């Protein structure tokens, strides 16, 4: 699998929301489900650590760029 990079916005959001790089990486590599997003991006969803994570990322030629990370106590769907 490609290496994962985090843009500045994603790093800030992860710090604010107390999400580790490991949690974001697992969400991208082993999502519960995934759906297309805007601008060629994808949203990966995962229930981990008692919360729901959404990691928005874009596959680039050499790596995966994480754009942002969102956390909820309830599912994003339903």
C-alpha positions as CSV (number, residue, x, y, z in Angstrom):
1,X,0.0,0.0,0.0
2,X,1.1,3.6,-0.7
3,X,2.5,5.7,2.1
4,X,0.2,8.2,3.9
5,X,0.8,11.9,4.1
6,X,-1.2,14.5,6.1
7,X,-1.7,18.0,4.9
8,X,-1.6,20.8,7.4
9,X,-5.3,21.1,7.8
10,X,-5.6,17.4,8.6
11,X,-2.8,17.6,11.2
12,X,-4.6,20.5,12.9
13,X,-7.9,18.7,13.0
14,X,-6.4,15.5,14.3
15,X,-4.7,17.4,17.1
16,X,-8.0,19.3,18.0
17,X,-10.0,16.1,17.9
18,X,-7.4,13.9,19.5
19,X,-7.1,11.4,16.6
20,X,-3.7,9.7,16.2
21,X,-2.0,9.0,12.9
22,X,-2.4,5.3,13.6
23,X,-6.2,5.7,13.9
24,X,-6.4,7.7,10.7
25,X,-4.1,5.1,8.9
26,X,-6.3,2.2,10.0
27,X,-9.4,4.1,8.9
28,X,-7.9,4.6,5.4
29,X,-6.5,1.0,5.1
30,X,-9.3,-0.9,6.8
31,X,-12.5,1.2,6.6
32,X,-15.9,-0.1,7.7
33,X,-17.2,1.6,4.5
34,X,-16.0,4.1,2.0
35,X,-17.7,6.5,-0.4
36,X,-16.7,9.0,-3.1
37,X,-16.4,12.7,-2.1
38,X,-15.8,15.9,-4.0
39,X,-12.7,16.7,-6.1
40,X,-11.7,13.0,-6.6
41,X,-11.5,12.5,-2.9
42,X,-12.9,9.6,-0.8
43,X,-14.4,9.3,2.6
44,X,-13.3,6.3,4.7
45,X,-15.4,5.6,7.8
46,X,-14.4,3.5,10.8
47,X,-15.8,2.9,14.3
48,X,-12.8,2.8,16.7
49,X,-12.1,3.8,20.2
50,X,-15.8,4.2,21.0
51,X,-16.3,6.9,18.3
52,X,-16.9,7.2,14.6
53,X,-14.1,8.5,12.4
54,X,-14.4,9.9,8.9
55,X,-11.1,10.4,7.1
56,X,-11.2,12.3,3.8
57,X,-8.3,11.5,1.5
58,X,-7.1,11.6,-2.1
59,X,-5.0,8.9,-3.8
60,X,-2.0,10.5,-5.5
61,X,0.5,8.8,-7.8
62,X,3.0,8.0,-5.0
63,X,1.0,8.3,-1.8
64,X,-2.3,8.9,-0.1
65,X,-3.0,12.4,1.1
66,X,-5.2,12.8,4.1
67,X,-7.2,16.0,3.8
68,X,-9.2,16.1,7.0
69,X,-10.5,14.0,9.9
70,X,-13.9,14.3,11.5
71,X,-15.1,12.6,14.7
72,X,-18.6,11.8,15.9
73,X,-20.1,9.9,18.8
74,X,-22.9,8.7,16.6
75,X,-22.7,7.1,13.1
76,X,-22.3,9.4,10.1
77,X,-25.1,7.4,8.4
78,X,-28.5,6.5,9.6
